[in-house]
Amino acid sequence: MPPLSSFHWPGRSGEPDPAKPTLHNQIVDCAVYVDGRRLWEHCTYRNALTEVRERGQGFVWLGLWEPSMQMMTDVANTFGLHALAAEDAVHARQRPKLERYDDILFLVLRTVQYHEHELNTVAEIVDTGEIMVFTGPGFVITVRHGDHSQLAGVRKALEADPAQLALGPGAVLHAVADHVVDTYVSVTADIEEDVDAMEEEVFTPANKLQIEAIYQLKREVVELRRAVKPLALPLQVLTHDTTLPLPKEIRRYLRDVTDHHTAVTEQILDFNESLSALINAALAKVSVQQNMDMRKISAYAAMAAVPTMIAGVYGMNFDFMPELRSHYGYPIVIAVMLVLCGILYVNFHRNKWL
Protein backbone atom coordinates (compact mmCIF):
# COMPACT_ATOMS: atom_id res chain seq x y z
CA MET A 1 0.00 0.00 0.00
CA PRO A 2 1.35 3.45 -0.85
CA PRO A 3 2.37 5.74 2.00
CA LEU A 4 -0.31 7.81 3.65
CA SER A 5 -0.62 11.46 2.67
CA SER A 6 1.58 13.21 5.17
CA PHE A 7 0.29 15.99 7.39
CA HIS A 8 2.93 17.19 9.82
CA TRP A 9 1.53 17.33 13.34
CA PRO A 10 3.67 18.17 16.38
CA GLY A 11 6.19 15.48 17.15
CA ARG A 12 6.32 12.99 19.99
CA SER A 13 7.83 15.17 22.69
CA GLY A 14 4.52 15.29 24.56
CA GLU A 15 4.30 19.09 24.29
CA PRO A 16 2.46 21.13 21.65
CA ASP A 17 4.51 23.21 19.27
CA PRO A 18 3.66 26.90 19.84
CA ALA A 19 4.83 27.78 16.32
CA LYS A 20 1.99 25.74 14.77
CA PRO A 21 -1.58 26.97 14.32
CA THR A 22 -3.87 26.53 17.34
CA LEU A 23 -5.85 23.71 15.77
CA HIS A 24 -2.68 21.73 15.14
CA ASN A 25 -1.40 22.21 18.67
CA GLN A 26 -4.30 20.18 20.00
CA ILE A 27 -2.90 17.01 18.39
CA VAL A 28 0.18 15.75 20.20
CA ASP A 29 0.71 12.52 18.27
CA CYS A 30 -1.10 10.18 15.90
CA ALA A 31 0.15 6.80 14.76
CA VAL A 32 -0.94 3.42 13.44
CA TYR A 33 0.25 0.27 15.27
CA VAL A 34 0.16 -3.17 13.73
CA ASP A 35 1.43 -6.19 15.69
CA GLY A 36 2.84 -3.77 18.27
CA ARG A 37 4.91 -1.87 15.70
CA ARG A 38 4.53 1.78 14.78
CA LEU A 39 4.10 2.22 11.03
CA TRP A 40 4.40 5.98 10.41
CA GLU A 41 5.76 8.95 12.30
CA HIS A 42 3.17 11.50 11.11
CA CYS A 43 -0.34 11.01 9.71
CA THR A 44 -3.81 12.48 9.94
CA TYR A 45 -6.23 10.63 12.15
CA ARG A 46 -8.68 10.18 9.27
CA ASN A 47 -6.06 8.52 7.07
CA ALA A 48 -4.78 6.49 10.02
CA LEU A 49 -8.27 5.12 10.76
CA THR A 50 -8.80 4.35 7.07
CA GLU A 51 -5.52 2.45 7.01
CA VAL A 52 -6.48 0.33 10.01
CA ARG A 53 -9.90 -0.51 8.61
CA GLU A 54 -8.48 -1.44 5.22
CA ARG A 55 -5.87 -3.67 6.83
CA GLY A 56 -8.39 -5.23 9.19
CA GLN A 57 -5.82 -5.26 11.96
CA GLY A 58 -3.91 -2.91 14.23
CA PHE A 59 -5.21 0.29 15.80
CA VAL A 60 -4.81 4.08 15.78
CA TRP A 61 -3.51 5.91 18.82
CA LEU A 62 -4.48 9.56 18.71
CA GLY A 63 -3.19 11.87 21.45
CA LEU A 64 -4.96 15.20 22.05
CA TRP A 65 -4.13 18.06 24.41
CA GLU A 66 -6.98 20.29 25.63
CA PRO A 67 -8.97 20.02 22.38
CA SER A 68 -11.57 22.60 21.43
CA MET A 69 -15.19 21.71 20.82
CA GLN A 70 -14.59 22.06 17.07
CA MET A 71 -11.68 19.63 17.13
CA MET A 72 -13.44 17.14 19.41
CA THR A 73 -16.60 17.22 17.34
CA ASP A 74 -14.62 16.33 14.23
CA VAL A 75 -12.81 13.54 16.09
CA ALA A 76 -16.12 12.22 17.42
CA ASN A 77 -17.64 12.16 13.94
CA THR A 78 -14.58 10.38 12.53
CA PHE A 79 -14.31 7.69 15.21
CA GLY A 80 -18.00 7.37 16.07
CA LEU A 81 -17.78 8.69 19.63
CA HIS A 82 -20.91 9.52 21.55
CA ALA A 83 -21.70 13.25 21.71
CA LEU A 84 -21.94 13.24 25.52
CA ALA A 85 -18.51 11.63 25.89
CA ALA A 86 -17.03 14.09 23.37
CA GLU A 87 -18.48 16.99 25.34
CA ASP A 88 -16.99 15.63 28.59
CA ALA A 89 -13.61 15.38 26.86
CA VAL A 90 -13.68 19.10 26.09
CA HIS A 91 -14.80 20.31 29.50
CA ALA A 92 -12.27 19.50 32.19
CA ARG A 93 -12.94 18.96 35.92
CA GLN A 94 -14.69 15.65 35.35
CA ARG A 95 -14.99 13.13 38.15
CA PRO A 96 -13.11 9.83 37.57
CA LYS A 97 -15.55 7.47 35.89
CA LEU A 98 -15.99 4.69 33.36
CA GLU A 99 -18.75 4.81 30.75
CA ARG A 100 -19.60 2.37 28.01
CA TYR A 101 -21.19 3.28 24.71
CA ASP A 102 -21.79 -0.03 22.95
CA ASP A 103 -18.29 -1.23 22.03
CA ILE A 104 -16.55 2.03 23.04
CA LEU A 105 -15.18 2.61 26.55
CA PHE A 106 -14.66 6.08 28.01
CA LEU A 107 -12.40 6.30 31.08
CA VAL A 108 -11.71 9.53 32.98
CA LEU A 109 -8.70 9.74 35.29
CA ARG A 110 -7.52 12.65 37.43
CA THR A 111 -3.79 13.34 37.40
CA VAL A 112 -1.85 14.87 40.28
CA GLN A 113 1.50 16.62 40.65
CA TYR A 114 3.43 17.52 43.80
CA HIS A 115 5.01 20.96 44.22
CA GLU A 116 8.06 21.43 46.42
CA HIS A 117 7.43 23.94 49.21
CA GLU A 118 8.65 25.17 52.56
CA LEU A 119 7.09 23.36 55.51
CA ASN A 120 5.80 26.46 57.30
CA THR A 121 4.50 28.27 54.22
CA VAL A 122 0.93 28.32 52.94
CA ALA A 123 1.25 27.39 49.25
CA GLU A 124 -0.29 25.08 46.68
CA ILE A 125 1.10 21.60 47.15
CA VAL A 126 -0.94 19.36 44.83
CA ASP A 127 -1.88 20.31 41.28
CA THR A 128 -4.49 18.27 39.40
CA GLY A 129 -5.27 17.61 35.76
CA GLU A 130 -7.15 15.03 33.70
CA ILE A 131 -6.58 12.25 31.21
CA MET A 132 -9.48 10.78 29.27
CA VAL A 133 -9.18 7.54 27.31
CA PHE A 134 -11.48 6.33 24.54
CA THR A 135 -11.04 2.75 23.37
CA GLY A 136 -12.95 1.23 20.50
CA PRO A 137 -12.55 -1.17 17.59
CA GLY A 138 -9.28 -0.23 15.96
CA PHE A 139 -8.53 2.96 17.90
CA VAL A 140 -7.60 4.53 21.22
CA ILE A 141 -7.81 8.26 21.89
CA THR A 142 -6.15 9.95 24.85
CA VAL A 143 -7.21 13.46 25.81
CA ARG A 144 -5.08 15.41 28.26
CA HIS A 145 -5.93 18.48 30.35
CA GLY A 146 -3.12 20.11 32.31
CA ASP A 147 0.57 20.70 31.68
CA HIS A 148 1.84 17.87 33.89
CA SER A 149 -0.11 14.98 32.34
CA GLN A 150 2.28 14.13 29.49
CA LEU A 151 2.00 10.64 28.03
CA ALA A 152 5.08 10.70 25.81
CA GLY A 153 6.90 8.43 28.25
CA VAL A 154 3.99 5.98 28.28
CA ARG A 155 3.91 5.82 24.50
CA LYS A 156 7.68 5.34 24.32
CA ALA A 157 7.59 2.54 26.91
CA LEU A 158 4.82 0.74 25.06
CA GLU A 159 6.59 1.06 21.72
CA ALA A 160 9.60 -0.57 23.36
CA ASP A 161 7.37 -3.55 24.27
CA PRO A 162 5.66 -4.69 21.03
CA ALA A 163 4.23 -7.82 22.69
CA GLN A 164 2.27 -5.70 25.15
CA LEU A 165 1.24 -3.15 22.52
CA ALA A 166 0.03 -5.97 20.27
CA LEU A 167 -2.78 -6.62 22.77
CA GLY A 168 -4.57 -3.64 21.24
CA PRO A 169 -6.19 -0.47 22.56
CA GLY A 170 -6.72 -2.12 25.94
CA ALA A 171 -2.95 -2.18 26.41
CA VAL A 172 -2.87 1.60 26.07
CA LEU A 173 -5.75 1.97 28.53
CA HIS A 174 -3.88 -0.18 31.06
CA ALA A 175 -0.60 1.67 30.51
CA VAL A 176 -2.26 5.07 31.03
CA ALA A 177 -4.09 3.89 34.17
CA ASP A 178 -0.89 2.34 35.51
CA HIS A 179 1.03 5.56 34.82
CA VAL A 180 -1.57 7.69 36.61
CA VAL A 181 -1.71 5.41 39.65
CA ASP A 182 2.11 5.36 39.80
CA THR A 183 2.03 9.16 40.06
CA TYR A 184 -0.45 8.76 42.92
CA VAL A 185 2.08 6.56 44.70
CA SER A 186 4.86 9.10 44.15
CA VAL A 187 2.76 12.06 45.34
CA THR A 188 1.54 10.25 48.45
CA ALA A 189 5.14 9.42 49.31
CA ASP A 190 5.99 13.14 49.17
CA ILE A 191 2.90 14.02 51.21
CA GLU A 192 3.90 11.41 53.78
CA GLU A 193 7.23 13.17 54.27
CA ASP A 194 5.37 16.45 54.85
CA VAL A 195 3.04 14.85 57.38
CA ASP A 196 5.96 13.25 59.25
CA ALA A 197 7.83 16.56 59.31
CA MET A 198 4.77 18.37 60.65
CA GLU A 199 4.28 15.76 63.35
CA GLU A 200 7.86 16.31 64.46
CA GLU A 201 7.37 20.08 64.46
CA VAL A 202 4.12 19.94 66.44
CA PHE A 203 5.46 17.63 69.13
CA THR A 204 8.79 19.41 69.52
CA PRO A 205 8.38 21.84 72.47
CA ALA A 206 10.76 24.54 71.23
CA ASN A 207 9.34 24.72 67.69
CA LYS A 208 6.38 26.90 66.78
CA LEU A 209 4.66 25.54 63.68
CA GLN A 210 2.15 27.81 61.97
CA ILE A 211 -1.23 26.09 62.25
CA GLU A 212 -2.21 27.61 58.88
CA ALA A 213 0.37 25.32 57.25
CA ILE A 214 -1.39 22.26 58.71
CA TYR A 215 -4.74 23.50 57.45
CA GLN A 216 -3.23 24.06 54.00
CA LEU A 217 -1.77 20.55 53.85
CA LYS A 218 -5.08 19.07 54.98
CA ARG A 219 -6.87 20.98 52.23
CA GLU A 220 -4.39 19.61 49.68
CA VAL A 221 -4.90 16.07 51.02
CA VAL A 222 -8.66 16.53 50.61
CA GLU A 223 -8.08 17.59 46.99
CA LEU A 224 -5.83 14.56 46.47
CA ARG A 225 -8.48 12.27 47.94
CA ARG A 226 -11.13 13.69 45.62
CA ALA A 227 -8.87 12.98 42.65
CA VAL A 228 -7.84 9.46 43.69
CA LYS A 229 -10.67 7.79 45.58
CA PRO A 230 -13.43 7.88 42.90
CA LEU A 231 -11.22 5.89 40.53
CA ALA A 232 -11.77 2.77 42.67
CA LEU A 233 -15.14 1.89 41.13
CA PRO A 234 -14.02 2.23 37.47
CA LEU A 235 -11.01 0.03 38.17
CA GLN A 236 -13.19 -2.58 39.86
CA VAL A 237 -15.50 -2.66 36.83
CA LEU A 238 -12.58 -2.93 34.42
CA THR A 239 -11.09 -5.87 36.29
CA HIS A 240 -14.27 -7.85 37.03
CA ASP A 241 -16.75 -7.14 34.23
CA THR A 242 -16.08 -9.84 31.65
CA THR A 243 -18.57 -8.30 29.22
CA LEU A 244 -16.33 -5.32 28.54
CA PRO A 245 -14.43 -5.30 25.23
CA LEU A 246 -11.08 -5.92 26.92
CA PRO A 247 -8.74 -8.91 26.55
CA LYS A 248 -8.51 -11.22 29.53
CA GLU A 249 -4.77 -10.50 29.82
CA ILE A 250 -5.44 -6.76 30.14
CA ARG A 251 -7.88 -7.38 33.01
CA ARG A 252 -5.15 -9.30 34.78
CA TYR A 253 -2.77 -6.37 34.45
CA LEU A 254 -5.48 -4.02 35.68
CA ARG A 255 -5.84 -6.04 38.88
CA ASP A 256 -2.32 -5.00 39.81
CA VAL A 257 -3.22 -1.36 39.13
CA THR A 258 -6.29 -1.78 41.35
CA ASP A 259 -4.17 -3.14 44.19
CA HIS A 260 -1.83 -0.15 44.02
CA HIS A 261 -4.76 2.23 43.88
CA THR A 262 -6.35 0.63 46.95
CA ALA A 263 -3.12 1.01 48.91
CA VAL A 264 -2.82 4.67 47.90
CA THR A 265 -6.44 5.37 48.87
CA GLU A 266 -5.94 3.86 52.30
CA GLN A 267 -2.78 5.88 52.78
CA ILE A 268 -4.56 9.11 51.88
CA LEU A 269 -7.31 8.36 54.39
CA ASP A 270 -4.59 7.83 57.00
CA PHE A 271 -3.13 11.24 56.09
CA ASN A 272 -6.51 12.86 56.63
CA GLU A 273 -6.87 11.30 60.07
CA SER A 274 -3.28 12.15 61.03
CA LEU A 275 -3.69 15.78 60.01
CA SER A 276 -6.96 16.04 61.94
CA ALA A 277 -5.12 14.76 65.00
CA LEU A 278 -2.27 17.21 64.31
CA ILE A 279 -4.71 20.11 64.13
CA ASN A 280 -6.20 19.11 67.47
CA ALA A 281 -2.72 18.75 68.96
CA ALA A 282 -1.64 22.12 67.56
CA LEU A 283 -4.77 23.80 68.91
CA ALA A 284 -4.17 22.20 72.29
CA LYS A 285 -0.57 23.40 72.18
CA VAL A 286 -1.74 26.93 71.36
CA SER A 287 -4.29 26.77 74.17
CA VAL A 288 -1.64 25.66 76.67
CA GLN A 289 0.68 28.43 75.51
CA GLN A 290 -2.11 30.97 75.90
CA ASN A 291 -2.80 29.69 79.42
CA MET A 292 0.87 30.05 80.27
CA ASP A 293 0.87 33.58 78.91
CA MET A 294 -2.24 34.44 80.90
CA ARG A 295 -0.61 33.08 84.05
CA LYS A 296 2.42 35.28 83.51
CA ILE A 297 0.27 38.33 82.83
CA SER A 298 -1.83 37.62 85.93
CA ALA A 299 1.28 37.16 88.07
CA TYR A 300 2.82 40.43 86.94
CA ALA A 301 -0.53 42.17 87.39
CA ALA A 302 -0.75 40.85 90.96
CA MET A 303 2.76 42.08 91.75
CA ALA A 304 1.95 45.46 90.24
CA ALA A 305 -1.27 45.65 92.28
CA VAL A 306 0.61 45.64 95.64
CA PRO A 307 2.57 48.91 95.17
CA THR A 308 -0.42 50.40 93.36
CA MET A 309 -2.66 49.72 96.37
CA ILE A 310 -0.16 51.03 98.90
CA ALA A 311 0.57 54.14 96.84
CA GLY A 312 -3.15 54.67 96.43
CA VAL A 313 -3.78 54.53 100.15
CA TYR A 314 -0.98 56.94 100.98
CA GLY A 315 -2.10 59.22 98.22
CA MET A 316 -5.21 60.14 100.19
CA ASN A 317 -5.36 63.69 101.56
CA PHE A 318 -5.76 62.91 105.26
CA ASP A 319 -3.76 64.56 108.04
CA PHE A 320 -3.81 61.64 110.44
CA MET A 321 -2.35 58.57 108.77
CA PRO A 322 0.26 56.07 110.12
CA GLU A 323 3.84 57.07 109.34
CA LEU A 324 2.62 60.09 107.40
CA ARG A 325 4.87 62.52 109.28
CA SER A 326 7.61 59.97 109.99
CA HIS A 327 11.14 60.79 108.88
CA TYR A 328 11.60 57.20 107.66
CA GLY A 329 8.06 56.70 106.30
CA TYR A 330 9.01 56.79 102.59
CA PRO A 331 11.82 54.19 102.69
CA ILE A 332 9.68 51.98 104.95
CA VAL A 333 6.82 52.00 102.45
CA ILE A 334 9.18 51.29 99.53
CA ALA A 335 10.74 48.43 101.48
CA VAL A 336 7.33 46.98 102.27
CA MET A 337 6.42 47.15 98.57
CA LEU A 338 9.61 45.36 97.52
CA VAL A 339 9.23 42.68 100.18
CA LEU A 340 5.64 41.95 99.26
CA CYS A 341 6.45 41.88 95.54
CA GLY A 342 9.39 39.58 96.26
CA ILE A 343 7.19 37.20 98.23
CA LEU A 344 4.67 37.11 95.36
CA TYR A 345 7.43 36.53 92.81
CA VAL A 346 8.87 33.61 94.78
CA ASN A 347 5.44 32.00 95.16
CA PHE A 348 4.54 32.47 91.50
CA HIS A 349 7.92 31.09 90.38
CA ARG A 350 7.55 28.12 92.71
CA ASN A 351 4.14 27.36 91.20
CA LYS A 352 5.61 27.76 87.68
CA TRP A 353 3.55 30.79 86.83
CA LEU A 354 6.74 32.69 86.00
Secondary structure, DSSP 8 states (H G I E B T S, - for coil): -----------SSSS--TTS-HHHHTEEEEEEEETTEE--SS--HHHHHHHHHHHTS-EEEEEEES--HHHHHHHHHHHT--HHHHHHHHS-----EEEEETTEEEEEEEEEEE----TTS----EEEEEEEEEEETTEEEEEEESTT---HHHHHHHHT-HHHHTT-HHHHHHHHHHHHHHHHHHHHHHHHHHHHHHHHHHT-TT----HHHHHHHHHHHHHHHHHHGGGHHHHHHHHH-TTSS--HHHHHHHHHHHHHHHHHHHHHHHHHHHHHHHHHHHHHHHHHHHHHHHHHHHHHHHHHHHHHHHHHHHTS--SS-TTSS-TTHHHHHHHHHHHHHHHHHHHHHHTT--
